Amino acid sequence: MARIEKFEDLEVWQRARKICQFVDTLINSTQIINNSRLRNQMEGSSGSIMDNIAEGFDRDGTKEFHNFLSYSKGSASELKSIR
């Protein structure tokens, strides 16, 4: 099995990036753009998903990476629950 050398090659990070891009498109094509609190929360939580994956990947070990994947999951849940 090939070793992944950079976080950009992780499928989970690529999917997180697509979520970020979708959120950006959604915000810019709807009235959400006028609601700064909602917009900021959506941008922050969606960005946090991919940022935590990247940060965890470049940490010192598997245990830390698992912790950061858990943080990403929490950010995904935050985005999912935004009202």
TORKE-630681 format. One record per residue (C-alpha): x, y, z. Coordinates in Angstrom, 2 decimals, always signed. Each point is the difference from the previous one (the first is absolute). Layout:
# residues N
X / Y / Z;
...
***
This chain:
# residues 83
+0.00 / +0.00 / +0.00;
+1.34 / +3.43 / -0.93;
+0.84 / +2.45 / +2.75;
-1.77 / +3.35 / -0.19;
+2.58 / +2.78 / +0.20;
-2.22 / +3.10 / +0.11;
-3.42 / +0.76 / +1.41;
-1.27 / +1.20 / -3.37;
+0.09 / -3.63 / -1.16;
-2.40 / -1.13 / +2.73;
-3.48 / -0.68 / -1.39;
-1.55 / +1.30 / +3.22;
+1.81 / +3.34 / -0.41;
-1.06 / +0.21 / -3.66;
-3.63 / -0.55 / +1.03;
+0.33 / +2.63 / +2.73;
+1.29 / +2.44 / -2.60;
-3.04 / -0.72 / -2.19;
-2.24 / +0.73 / +2.99;
+1.80 / +3.32 / +0.47;
-0.44 / +0.86 / -3.66;
-3.69 / -0.96 / +0.13;
-0.56 / +2.17 / +3.08;
+1.72 / +2.92 / -1.74;
-2.21 / -0.44 / -3.08;
-3.11 / -0.31 / +2.17;
+0.82 / +3.15 / +1.94;
+0.72 / +2.03 / -3.11;
-3.10 / -1.14 / -1.88;
-2.59 / +0.46 / +2.77;
-1.12 / +2.54 / +2.57;
+2.39 / -1.57 / +2.51;
+2.55 / +2.50 / -1.27;
-2.00 / +2.73 / +1.78;
+0.02 / -1.78 / +3.36;
+3.54 / +0.54 / +1.26;
-0.39 / -2.11 / +3.15;
-1.31 / -3.01 / -1.90;
+2.49 / +0.49 / -2.82;
+2.95 / +0.20 / +2.40;
-1.11 / -3.11 / +1.88;
-0.42 / -1.98 / -3.20;
+3.33 / +1.14 / -1.41;
+1.79 / -0.66 / +3.28;
-1.36 / -3.47 / +0.62;
+0.43 / -1.17 / -3.60;
+3.57 / +1.32 / -0.10;
+0.74 / -1.60 / +3.34;
-0.86 / -3.44 / -1.39;
+2.82 / +0.05 / -2.54;
+2.39 / +2.03 / +2.17;
-0.13 / -2.54 / +2.82;
+0.63 / -2.87 / -2.40;
+3.04 / +1.81 / -1.37;
+1.35 / +0.94 / +3.42;
-0.50 / -3.49 / +1.40;
+1.73 / -1.60 / -2.97;
+3.13 / +2.07 / +0.63;
+0.10 / -0.72 / +3.74;
+2.33 / -2.48 / +1.64;
-2.03 / -3.16 / +0.02;
-3.08 / -2.05 / -0.64;
-1.60 / +0.80 / +3.35;
+0.18 / +3.75 / -0.63;
-1.30 / -0.48 / -3.54;
-2.98 / -1.90 / +1.40;
-0.65 / +2.86 / +2.42;
-0.03 / +2.52 / -2.83;
-2.28 / -2.22 / -2.07;
-2.36 / +0.08 / +2.97;
+0.16 / +3.82 / +0.02;
-0.82 / -0.04 / -3.72;
-2.98 / -2.21 / +0.66;
-1.16 / +2.48 / +2.64;
+0.31 / +2.86 / -2.48;
-2.01 / -2.00 / -2.54;
-2.71 / -0.49 / +2.62;
+0.06 / +3.72 / +0.75;
-0.51 / +0.81 / -3.68;
-2.76 / -2.58 / -0.22;
-1.86 / +1.50 / +2.98;
+0.15 / +3.67 / -1.03;
-3.43 / +1.46 / -0.04;
***
